[in-house]
Amino acid sequence: MRIKPGTAWQDTYDRCCTAAPEAFHDDRVLNHWGGFWHRDGRPDTPVFSPIDGTAIAVPPRLDRSGAGRAVAGAESEHRQWRHVPLAERKARVTAAVEAMAEHRDLLAMLLVWEIGKPWKTACADVDRCLDGVRWYVGEIDRMTAGRTPLPGPVSNIASWNYPMSVLMHAMLVQALAGNAVIAKTPTDGGLACLTLACALAVREGLPFTLVSGGGAALSPVLVGGRALGCVSFVGGRDAGAQVATSLADVERRHVLEQEGLNCWGVWEYSGWELLARQIRGSFDYAKQRCTAYPRFVVQRELFPDFLAAYMEAVGSLRFGHPLAVESPEDPLPQLDFGPLINAAKAAELAGQVDQAIARGGVPLYRARLSEGHFLPNQDISAYFAPTAILNPPRSSPLHHAEPFGPVDTMMLVDTEAELLAAMNASNGALVATLSCDDEETFARISPEVRAFKVGHNKPRSRGDRDELFGGLGASWRGAFVGGDLLVRAVTTGPEGERLPGNFPTYTLLAS
C-alpha cells in the first residue's frame, strides 16, 4: 500500500505554486486584500493533514490591525464594484468559474489533503460550487431587477467542511450581485484550496479579500466593522451565538447558519431496503456536514427490522486513507469517508462515546480502526470508526448536540408524542426526515418537527438553486438563503422590504 504517485502533498503544493505564483511562495501562502497579495500575517503553529499527519500549508495569521487594513481595502473596492454594470459582473464571474473548472482536480486534491475528503466527495464539492454559480449567472438578471448592491462589502466566516460548495459559492454569488467580498480562511482547514480559488477569481477582476487569523482577533473587525453591508457565518452554536450577540444592536444584514441535531424518525414504516441504502449514504464525509443525520428515533415495535437494516448498512462502510493504493496503476479508493478534521476532534468524540456508555448508553455497534484502508504504520489519530449508541444518557452531549463525526444515537419510542419529543431534543434543526408509509400520517406529524425542511422517506439537503434554506430555533439567525433569497440577502430592494428569515423580531431595516 502506498500513496498514489503524483498525489503527494508536495506535488500538490508545487502545482499551486505553478498555477498561482502570486499567491503561493515556496515557504508560505499569502493574504489578499486591497487588490494585492501581501506577505503579511504570522505563520506560526505547524499544520498537519488529517489523512496521515503530513505537514501542510500554514495560515498567515493577521492580527486585528492587519484585518482592519484588509477590511478598509475591501470597502474601497466595494465603492467601485457596486457600480460595475451587471453584464460585466456576469462576464467576470463566468471567467472565474471557468478558470476554476480548468483547475478542478487540483482544487479537489487540496480538499483531500487539507480536510480529509475522499476523492469523489472532494470533486463533488468543487463541481457543486461551479455548477451552482453557473445557474446563478443565468438567473441573475431576473433576481436583481429593481435591486441594488449593499452599501458595504459582505463579510464571510465559514466552517472548514465545505470550502468550495458553501463558502466560495457564496462569495461568487455575492460578487455577482454587486458586492465586494471578504472571507476568513477557516481555522481548521481549506487554506490552500480557498487561496487558489481566490487567486483565479481576482485575476478576472473580482473584488475578493481573503485573510487568515484567529476568530477572537478578527471577529471584532470582520463582524463589527461599521462599513460592512452584511455578515455571513457558518459554524457551531457557541461561535454563532457570539456573532449574534455582537450584531444585536447593529442594523445590519446577517446570515448565521448554526448547528442543530438533525433527526430521522421511523414510524409505521416497512421500506427497509431503501432505508439501508439511505443509512449508508448518511455517513458521507463521516457526517461532518450541517445536514447530516446523527439521531434515529424509532418506533419500538419496528426496532428489530430497523436494526437489521442499520447493521447491513454500517457493515458495508469503507473508510481510511483517501490516497492509498495497492499499485501505482490503481484508481483512488472508493471510500465512504476518511478522517475527522483533526486528531483533537477524534479524541473528543472518543471521550464522549466512552462517557455515554459508562453512564448507561448501550453500544449497539463499534467498528474497529483496524478495519480501515490505511498505509502501513501511518498516523491514524484523526480517524474514528463508525459507532452507534442506543439511549445515550441525557447528561451526554450525544443526547442533545450533533457529534460531527460517524457516531449515531438511537432512541426508542411508543407514541407519536414521544417521537416528536425525541426528534425535537435540540432547540431547532436544519433538516429532518420521517420514514412513514402513510401519507396522511406524515402530513399530520411532520409540521410538529422543529426542522426547517422535513423529508418524507428521503433525506433533505441544503439546496443551492431554486430551493430556499434556513433553520428553526437556535440553528439559524438572520436571512434565509437559496435561490432568489441568496441574492436578496445581499442586495437592497424596495423601501420597507422585509426579508424572510429567522430574525428575533422578524424584521430587518433596508440597508
Buried (B, 14 or more C-beta within 10 A) or exposed (E): BEBBEEBBBEEBBEBBEEBBEEBBEEEEBBBBBBBEBBEBBBBEEEBBBBBBBBEBBBBBBBBBEBBBBBBBBBBBBBBEBBEBEBEEBBBBBBBBBEBBBEBBBBBBBBBBBBBBBBBBBBBBBBBBBBBBBBBBBEBBEEBBEEBBBBBBBBBBBBBBBBBBBBBBBBBBBBBBBBBBBBBBBBBBBBBBBBBBBBBBBBBBBBBBBBBBBBBEBBBBBBBBBEBBBBBBBBBBBEBBBBBBEBBEEEEBBBBBBBBBBBBBBBBBBEBBEBBBEBBBEBBBBBBBBBBBBBBBBBBEEBBEBBBEBBBBBBEEBBBBBBBBBEEEEEEBBEBBBBBBBBBEBBBBBBEBBEBBBEEEBEEBBEBEBEBBBBBEEBBBBBBBBBBBBBBBBEEBBBBBBBBBBBBBBBBBBEEBEBBBBBBBBBBBBBBBBBBBEEEEBBEEBBEBBBBBBBBEBEBBBBBBEEEBBBBBBBBBBBBBBBBBBBBBBBBBBEEEEEBBBBBEEEEBEEB
